[in-house]
């Protein structure tokens, strides 16, 4: 009489489906020990093809269409064998077409702005030729023109790159201190050289004259 329909293992409320629960709290509510959703592609030849995807759509009246796509997570094969899946994360800036923003390749490399990450983490601001990289360098920044990395700190704080090992997390530092606009160089966990705001260089002193 209240519109609920019960079947073995699941219950349907008006507008909601519960599996493993008779009180679903959303459109689809799964409850159980380690609940799992499986997307199983039935294609027999998936080399270079998609395995499955999850999409988010909107019907916001301010959007160009009536059922615009906003984002997608997709599993796709990134090999010629059909046994190496990559995860692709895409968003739509104008809600009409998707652009890939990040990829986890089948070998575990993560690319932001690139669909062929060349290291464990590869951030790209534009297409460019990537030479063979050292496997001991897990982080890559690339761009089609000038490339770099920004470290933004508070007005009286410091920005730094820290070097460590298994026994000391910050044994070396390259530090820019905004309180006096100096660049400081540390080795063996101690400051060894400083370039002051007026360009003076001090070695063994933190107040070069």
N, C-alpha and C positions, 0 to 999 in steps of 0.2 A: 504493500500500500504506500510505502514511502519512496518507491522507485528503486530500491536496492535490489541487485541481482547477485546471488551467491552461487559460485561454481567451485568445484574441488580445487583447492589451492589458491584461489583468488576471489576477490569480491569487487563488484562494480557499484560505485555510488554514482549519483547523478553528476556527470562531468569528471569523475575520478576513478582510477583503476588501482586497486591494491593487490599486490601479489605477496603472500606471506603475512599480510596484515588485513584486518577488517576495518581499520580506521585510516584509510589513505589520506595523506596531508597535502598531496599535490596531484596533478593530472595523472602521473604514473609514480607509484610508490612501491619500491621493492624492499622487502625486509627479510633478513635471514642471516645465516653465518657466511660472511664474506660474499654478499650479493654481487653477481657478475652479469654484465650485459655482453653478449657475444654477437658480433657482426660477421657472418660467415659468407664469403663470396663463393658462388657456385661455378664461376668460370673455370675452365680447365687449363686455360693459357692466360696467365696474368702478367707476363713479362712486360714491364713498363706501364701497366694499367693500374687503375685504382682498385683497392680492396673494399673500401667502404668510407662513409663520411657522415659527419654530424653537421647540420647547418642551422643557423639562426636567421629567421625572417621577420620582417615587420610590415605592418599595414598602416603606419603613421601617415596621416593625411598630408603632411608636409613633404613626404618623400616623392620622388618622380613617378613611381608606379604604385600599384595596388597591393603587391606582394613582394616587396623588395628584400634582397638578401643582404645581411649585415656582416656575417662572419661564418667561418667554416673550419673544421678540423678534419683532415683527410689522411687516410693511410694509402700509400701508393708504393708500387714496386720501383726501386731505383737501380735495377740491374737488368741484365739480359737473361736471367735465369728464373725469375719469378719467385725467388725465395728470400728476398732482401727488402723488407718493408721500411719505408721512411714515413715520418709523420710531418704533415704540412699544415701550418697555421696561417689562415688568410683572413683579411678584413676588407670591407668595402668602404672606401672613403665617401662615395656618393650614393651608396646603397643600390647600385645597379650592376656593378661588376666587382669580382673579387681580385685582390692582389695578394700574392704570397708574401708574408712578412717574416716568417721564421720557419726553419726546417730542422728537424732532427733526422739526420741521415741514418741509413741502416748500420753504418759503422760507429754510430754514437756521436759523431761530430755535430755541433749545433751551428747553424748559419742564421744570422740576422741580416736581411738585405741581400742575401745570396742564396741560390739554390744548390750550390756546390761548395759547401764549407771545406776549407783546406786544412783546418786544425780543429782542436777540441772545441774552441769557441772562435768563430770568425764573424766579425762585424764589418759589413761593407756599406759604404755610402755611394757606391757607383761601380759599374762594371770595369774591370781592368784585368790584364793578364797576371796570373799568380804564378811565380816561379816555384820550383820544388822547395818546400819548406822543411826545416829541421824538425824532426819528431820531438825534440826537446823543447820546442817553443809551442805550447798549447794554445796561445792566444794570438790572434791575427787581426789587425785593423787594416782595411784596404779602401781605396777610393780611386776614381778615375783621374782625379787631379791631386791637389795637396791632400795629405792625410794626417791625422793626428788624434790626440785624446785630450779632453778637457777635465781638469780637476778643479772644481769650484768650492771654495771654502768661505767661512764667515770673515768679516772685515778684519777682525783681530785674531783670527785663527790661522791654521797652517794647512797646506796641502802637501802630500808626500807620497813617494814610492818607497816601499819598505822591502828589504831583502832579508830572507831568513833561511834557516836550515832546520834539521831535525832537533837540534839542541837549543837553538836560539831563534825566536820568531822575528826579531827585528835587529839583527846584528849589523845590518847596513841600511842607510837611508839616504834618499835625496829629498830634501825638504825645503819648501818655500814658505817663509814666515811672513804673513801679511802685517803683523804688528809693527815690523820695522823694514819690510820689503827687502829681506835678505834671502840669499840662497845658501843652504847649508849642506855639507857633505859629511856623512858619518861612515866610519868603518870600525869594526870591532866594538860596536855599540857605543862609540864616542864620536863627538864632532871633531873632525880633523881639519876642515877648511871651510871658510865662509867668504862669500862675496857680498859686501855691504851694499846698501841702496845707492851709494855714490860711486860704486865700481871698485872700491878698494878690496884687495884680496888678502885674507889673513890665513896663514898656515900655522897652526899651533896657538892661535889667538882668536877669540870671538869678538874682538874690537879692533879690526884693522884700521890703522891711521893713514 
